[in-house]
Amino acid sequence: MRAAVGSDYPIIFRFSQWKQQDYSARLVQTPEALGEFLQPLSDAGVDIFHCSTRRFWEPEFEGSELNLAGWTRKLTGKPTITVGSVGLDGEFLQFMVNTDKVAQPASLEHLLERLGNDEFDLVAVGRALRTGR
């Protein structure tokens, strides 16, 4: 990839560890498998990994509090972006289906603490910014 775009062009690779049609579907099941998936991409020139999860605060693997972005950063040494229900006080789909419910802003304290602990480098916000139905 890097050879195709040159050294001044940032390469950001976004991947998801969940599927909207099947929340239990996983791209990888273990940290070792995640490393095997990421290493060729890192070697090919990816600068930043954008790690999509359903809920950013949930640990990715048993035995560690790190989320997907945290594991990706740990395994590759590259900067990461976390995303997943950032800024929402509940599951985003409940607000899409139930038109009587309105999402309320969630505290960002836990997110900022994890950001400050260098678990991830950047935070993306998606569905929390949507308005209308």
N, C-alpha and C positions, 0 to 999 in steps of 0.2 A: 504494500500500500504506500509506504513512505516514498519509494522510488517513483511512483506514479504522480505524486502531488508535490514533491519537494519538501525541504526542511522547514519552510516558513508557514506551511499550511497545517493547522491543528486537525488531528484526526480524533474524533470522539465516537466511540462505539457504544450504542445503547442496546441493552439486552434485558429481558424480563425473566424472572424466576416464577411467574405465575401466568395463568391464562384465564381470561374472563369467562370462558365456557367451562373451565374445570379448575377450580381453585387449588386442587390437590396436585395438578400436573406440575412437574418440576423439570427444569433443564438439567440440573445435577443434584445428586443426593448427598454428597460429602464434600468437605473442603479439598480433598485430594482430586476429586473429579472436577471441581471448579478450577483448580490450578491447571489441570490438563487442558481444560477448555480455554482458559485465558492466556496461557503462556505463548501459544503460536500467534495470537492476536497482538500481544505485547511485543513480541519479537518482530512482528511485521510493521510496527510503527505506531500503534495506537497510543495516543498521548493521554487521553482521559477516558475512563469507563463510566458510563451513565447506567446505573444499576436500578432497575425498576422492580419494586416489590409492592405487594398489596398494602402493607402497613410498615412504614419505615422503622418503627420502634420494636418490631418483632425480631428476635434472634433468628439467624438463618440456619444454624446447625446446633444440635444439642451439645451442651457442654461449654458454650460460649455466648456471651451477650452481643457479639458483633452481628450487625445486619449484613446484607449482601454487599453493600458498598464498603463496609469495614473489612470484610473478608477479602474482597477484591483488592483493596489498597494493601492489605497485609501480604497477599500472595504475589502481587505484581510490583509493588513499590510505586505505582502510578497514582496520580490524583483520581478521585472518584466523585461522582454526583449521586446523592441519594434522592429517592422520590418514593412516595406511597402514602396517600392520605395525609399529606402535610397540611396543617392548618385546619383540618376537619375534626369535629368532636365525635365522629362516628363513622361507620362504614358508608362510603360515598354512594353505593348502589341503593341503599334504603331511601336516600333523598331523591334519587332519580325515579324510583318506582312509586313511592308514596308522595303524591303531590301535596299532601297536607302537612308534611314535615319539612322543616327548613334547617339546614345545617347551621350550627353555631360555631364561632371561631374557637379553636382549641388553643391551649397555652403552648407557647413555643419554648418554654423553659427546658424541657427534656431534650428537645432538638438542639437548642443552643449549647447545652451541656455536652452533648455527644460531639457536636461540631468543634467545641473548644478542646475536647479530648483527642482531636485529630482522628476520629473514627472515619470521617469522610471530609472532603474538601469543599464541596458545593452542595446546595440544596435546590431541587427543582420543585415547582408547584404547578400542578396541572388542573385536575377537576375542581379543586377548591376555588378556582378563578372563574369557573363557568357560571353563567347566569341564564335564566330562562330555561325552558324545557323543550 
